[in-house]
């Protein structure tokens, strides 16, 4: 469904829709931040952040990169949901500048002070949530208000992250809360778009079994997952949390199996959505195992399945499809796109493997694959994101 155009827009194409600047700059930042993180991880470079090095890395993936892509998605999807005009031009530029200011503030927080960094960085998500709420309420699109809850939780987790890191020297609850909010967002949005895109492609290209429609099972799965993530956030070592995460993993596997992903092998644009979402139950299972079997499964395994796997691959999949669809291009994955998809999957799998086989070489493979995925995305989609819609 195309974005409504109720008035002429004569500004730069880059600021015509929310997905354009945020997908472009978010992807650029994802690549550059890991290029910087690898020498920091190796102890060769010192960051200027008030955060310890690992907290800077976690923060900028959870509260830097991910909010940029979520914002780009929401600012593009909400006009479709509500029929209202998209945010564009100077208001969109203001949001972009605020996001960029947050990245600079966090990196130079040693120089400007942690309080100033927290205010500058923390304001972005609250402003986005307020803007999204205004549009959804004005458009009386009440059913999509639920998307704002994990967004607000993420904003609160970001503020907590700054406070925890200052008071304790490192983050703890806030990093899990931010990850939990991200996974709930993926569960909500993925559960809406994956069956829809799959159904559309199957009905046209491969008639037969179709994805199950959204129903009570999906609602129950999301609710169980949210409860499990909440328990893990505040009681990460409790066996009850481990069992809840295991139940959530089973529910998410069952949910994914209902979407007929095995019938989409001929279309990488649809298949990658299913492969990306598969990291959600994998993450739940690994977190559960790290609680119930701590001597066998390290805590970091589940975190990287959620972070690099679910967040990284799902955002790449959504960005590719949304960019093609909203710039008037054919919904087809070319060779460059396939390479991007392969790279992000390699990054996710190798980073999980590196937890069990802690070798710098494997970590470097994951980092290089991540950088290649996002650099490749910019090469494949940079022109589409920065030029007028194809006619």
Secondary structure, DSSP 8 states (H G I E B T S, - for coil): ------S---S-GGGSSHHHHHHHHHHHHHHHHHHHHHHHHTTS----SSS-HHHHHHHIIIIIIHHHHHHHHHHHHHHHHH------THHHHHHHHHHHHHHHHHHTHHHH-HHHHHHHHHHHHHHHHHHHHHHHHHTT-GGGGHHHHHHHHHHHHHHHHHHHHHHHSS-SHHHHHHHHHHHHHHHHHHHHHHHHHHHHHHHHHS-S-----S-HHHHHHHHHHHHHHHHHHH-TT-HHHHHHHHHHHHHHHHHHHTT-GGG-TT-HHHHHHHHHHHHHHHHHHHHHHHHH-TTTS-HHHHHHIIIIIIIIIHHHHHHHHHHHHHTT--S---HHHHHHHHHHHHHHHHHHHHHHS--HHHHHHHHHHHHHHHHHHHHHHHHHHHS----
